[in-house]
Amino acid sequence: MRELWPLLVVCTLGTYAWRGLGVLLSGRIGADSALFTWVACVAYAMVAGLVARIIVLPTGLLATSLLAHRLIACAIGLACYYASRRNLLIGVGAGAAALALLNELRGVLLWP
């Protein structure tokens, strides 16, 4: 356990060094600049890729659910998100509830 403290300190310093660099550079980068637009696009692409991977190739407990259930829950979550004027809490809650309900009804509705 004592060996982990230096690692924790180094990781903390690295994290705060990058945050500090971000704070220093944030005043020099315009929100409408090409660099900022590129960074935003890369961030959105990474999130979209991770969400797609979670839906198509899940691990752990989520892997026990059917792909069709995950896709239906995702569609329900997106529909509720847009129907609620882009309320993220409602969209995520509806998607999670839909997936839980579909998994509970799995044996009842004759899904494999």
N, C-alpha and C positions, 0 to 999 in steps of 0.2 A: 504493500500500500504506500509506503514511503517513497518508492521509486516513481510513483505517478505524479507527485507534486511538481517536480521540474517540468514534466510534460504538460501539465495543466498551466503552469506559468508561461511556458513558451507559446502554447496555443492561444492563451489569453492575449499575450503581447502581439502575436501575429494578427489576431482578429481586430484589436483596437488600432493597430498600425494601419490596416487597410481602411478602417472606418475614419481614422484621422485624415488619411490621404483623400478619402472621398469628400470629407468636409472641406478640406483645403481647395480641392479642385471644383467643388460644386458651384462656387461663385463665378468661376470662369467659363463654365459650360452653359450655353443658352438652352432653355427648354425646347426651343424650336430648331436647334442646330441639327446637322446631319449626324453627328456623333451620338447625340442623345436619342435621336430617332432610331439609330441602329441598335443601341444598347436596349431600348425598349422592345424592339422587334426580337432580338435574341432572347430576352427574358420571357416574352410571350411564347416564343417557339419552344423554349425549355419547359415551361409549364404545360403547354399543349402536348408535348412529347411524353412527359411524365404521366399526365392524365390518360393519354391513349394507352400507355404501357400498363397502367393500373387496371384499365378496363379490359384490355385484350389479353395480357399475360400477368395476372395477379399472383401474388405469393401469399402464404399463410392462410388464414381463415377465409379470406375473400376468394381464394382459389377453389373453395368447395362449392361456390355458387355457379350457376350456369351463365354462360356468355350472354344468352338471350335475356336473362334477368338483369344482368349488369347494363346491357344496352337499353332495355326498357326503362330501368330506373334512371339512367342518364337522360333519356328523352323526357321523362316526367319531370326530373329536376330542372332541365333547361326550359321546359314549357312553363313551369311554375315561376322560375326566375324572371322570364320575360313578362308573364302575366301579372306579376307583382311589382312591375315597374323597376326591374333589376335589383330586387332585394336579395342579396346573397344568402342571408340566413334562411329565408323561405325556400330558395332553390335547393340549397344543400340539405335542409331538413326534409323537404319533400322527396328528394332523390334517395336519401338514406332510409326514410320510412317506406318508400316503395320497394327498395331492395329487401328490407327486412320482411315486409309483407309477402313479397313474391317467394322468398326463401321459406317462410312459414307455410305458405300454401303449396309448396312444391309437391308434396305427396298427395294432397287433396285433389289437385287439378290434373293429376296423372302425368306430370312432367317427370322425366327420368331423374 
